[in-house]
Structure formats: structure tokens, C-alpha cells
Amino acid sequence: MSRRKPVVAIVDDDPRLLESLENLLESAGYAACTFHSARSLLASELMQIDVLITDIGMPGMDGFELRDLVREARPGLPVFLITGRHEIADQVRARGISGFFRKPFDGQALLTAVYAALCDRKMEGEHES
């Protein structure tokens, strides 16, 4: 019996970043799903996702709004926010996330954070059983 790879969803309006993160995550053994907008992610099956990485500044729905909607459907889902800005406009809005990364960010640091979030989630699931 084979175990399913953890699925990491990436939402960003920059196709180069999507491709780069997809390659990084897949090289680390994750299944990566990329979405060019928040709406395209919401149209997919959220229950199959184990981690969400989303850009903050996107046209239409921003990363904070996406985080809020996803949290309603999947309260325990780890969410990481990324941005090309040098500061977060609203530190209060950034609360309740698993991590925050400024572009350009260290890929290894992101992989470490994703791994830790998945381990924490697994431990919480074992405690609830």
C-alpha cells in the first residue's frame, strides 16, 4: 500500500513563480498544484489540499481574502503567505497563518516550513483520534 504524497496548492499570478515553486516542491516529494488566481483554486477540490501557499497581492481576490475563505472550509489547513512587497500592509491581517515569506525567499526555508506544518498537522490528527 503506497502513501499519498502531500498536496501543496500554490496560488500566484506570476507564472514564473508558479513554475519555480512547482519544481521545488515536486523535487522535495510533494504533489504541487498551481493556480493563477484565488478563484481558480476555489473552483477546485479544496479537500485534496494539505498545504496552501498564496501570494498576497493578486488581482481580484487577494491572499488575505483567499486565506479567510479557505479557513472557513478547512480550518486546520496550513496557509503560507508570500509577497514581493517589503512590508506587510497590515500585520493584524497576517495573523493566523502558518508562515510568511518575502520574495525572493529561500526555497529551503519554505520547504522546511511546509514540512513542519505537515508534521504539526499530523500530530494534531493523531491526538484527536
Residue pairs with C-beta under 8 A, 6 or more apart in sequence:
4 31
5 29
5 30
5 31
6 30
6 31
6 50
6 51
6 118
7 30
7 31
7 32
7 33
7 48
7 49
7 50
7 51
8 25
8 30
8 31
8 32
8 33
8 49
8 50
8 51
8 52
8 53
8 114
9 32
9 33
9 34
9 35
9 41
9 44
9 49
9 51
9 52
9 53
10 18
10 21
10 22
10 25
10 32
10 33
10 34
10 35
10 53
10 54
11 34
11 35
11 36
11 37
11 38
11 40
11 41
11 52
11 53
11 54
11 55
11 58
11 63
11 66
12 18
12 21
12 34
12 36
12 54
12 55
12 58
12 82
13 36
13 37
13 55
13 58
13 59
14 55
15 36
17 55
17 103
18 34
18 35
18 36
19 34
21 32
21 34
21 53
21 110
22 32
22 34
24 107
24 110
24 111
25 32
25 111
25 114
26 32
28 111
30 114
33 44
33 49
35 41
35 44
37 58
37 59
37 60
37 61
38 54
38 58
38 60
38 61
38 62
38 63
38 65
38 66
38 69
39 60
39 61
41 52
41 54
41 66
41 70
42 66
42 69
42 70
46 70
46 73
46 74
46 77
47 74
49 74
49 77
50 77
50 78
50 118
50 121
51 77
51 78
51 79
51 80
51 98
51 114
51 117
51 118
52 66
52 67
52 70
52 77
52 78
52 79
52 80
53 79
53 80
53 82
53 110
53 114
54 63
54 66
54 67
54 79
54 80
54 81
54 82
55 63
55 81
55 82
55 83
55 84
56 62
56 63
56 64
56 81
56 82
56 83
56 85
56 88
57 63
57 83
57 84
57 85
61 69
63 81
63 82
63 83
64 81
64 90
64 93
64 94
67 79
67 81
67 96
67 97
70 77
70 79
71 77
71 79
71 96
76 121
76 124
78 98
78 114
78 117
78 118
78 120
78 121
79 96
79 97
79 98
80 97
80 98
80 99
80 100
80 101
80 110
80 113
80 114
80 117
81 94
81 97
81 99
81 100
81 101
82 100
82 101
82 102
82 103
82 105
83 100
83 101
83 102
83 103
84 102
84 103
85 102
86 102
88 94
88 100
94 100
98 113
98 117
99 110
99 113
99 117
101 109
101 110
101 113
